[in-house]
């Protein structure tokens, strides 16, 4: 009888311990799930404000809670970049000390955790924009050591001007003296894995431009991607060109471009015929590797490669997109492709058109930015489906960067 009571007592203790263990496990699991579900998905958003420059600011925006955590003064013509580890925010903007003082551009460095201004450096030749929505002129090297900036120099004495690329040392807080003059006004920058190495792509050039900002004597090399046909003329036109000349065909029209995973190669897709080229940065040559007309994106679009290299995403517009000529949001589709084979995987048409997009650092989410409606769209990349639209994100958000 005593042994039976002892056995029952031990069974009771075991059951109690099991229930307690199960409760703690579920509670811990619940906390873990709660932490995962409420983990902030931070975006840094450039907001150019109500007017041309009114209320310009950089927003630190929590997409999970749908609220602004911090704001950074944007000044006029704000631009930004984020360090790879998310600890430093680089902001360029124009400001003036008084109504009579000249506008001056500065590069400000912020600690993202505290919002503290760490440094403010003069930034001469910063590009001034004539539209309220524009793309960035800043790119950070993968190492985080260098901030690449495209600039515009004007000489009032002879009315001469040019665009150029330079680099800012984020450790020494100073600019390199070297300038790589740009071959066109609007370029797409692709930062290579090697420091001070950048490839520039002009939308309508049959070349890519390989830049080494460590080479002071000859920082830029022009590399042909493919030979283009000669300029066409109307049949029957005279040899002196007096009659019947049609405008020359574009030598090239690049659409999608991105750094391929694991190699020093850049993939480029032609918007003329969907031809796919691979530029090998190591040897300085390019090769046609395929053709996919469905990847024509209608204007150069830098692709976003997922961290596990299983997809690259591009922004484009469907033929059904329509809107006001004053609208900045001219894209409404996201294309997903295999970054190695460039085969199309899927296409998503979202409810709200957008101006730009960003990919989260874990690759799970795409954020679309609509400056006209001041909304941020959330897209789940695992299924390439639209999750929601977040409204009232500043006054005119134009582009965003996802924090790690």
Secondary structure, 3 states (H helix, E strand, C coil): CHHHHHHHHHHHHHHHHHHHHHHHHHHHHHHHHHHHHHCCCEEEEEECCCCCCCCCEEEEEECCCCEEEEEEECCEEEEEEECCCCCEEEEEEEECCCCCCCCEEEEEEEECCCCCEEEEEECCCCCCCCCCCCCCCEEECCCCCEEEEEEEEEECCCCEEEEEEEEEECCCCEECCCCEECCCCCEEEEECCCCCEEEEEECCCCEEEEEECCCCCCCEEEEECCCCCCCCCCCCCCCCCCCCCCCCCCCCCEEEEEECCCCCEEEEEECCCCEEEEEECCCCEEEEEEECHHHCCCCCEECEECCCCCCEEEEECCCCCCCCCCCCCCEEEEEEECCCCCCEEEEEEEEEEECEEEECCCCCEEEEEECCCCEEEEEECCCCEEEEEECCCCCCEEEEEECC
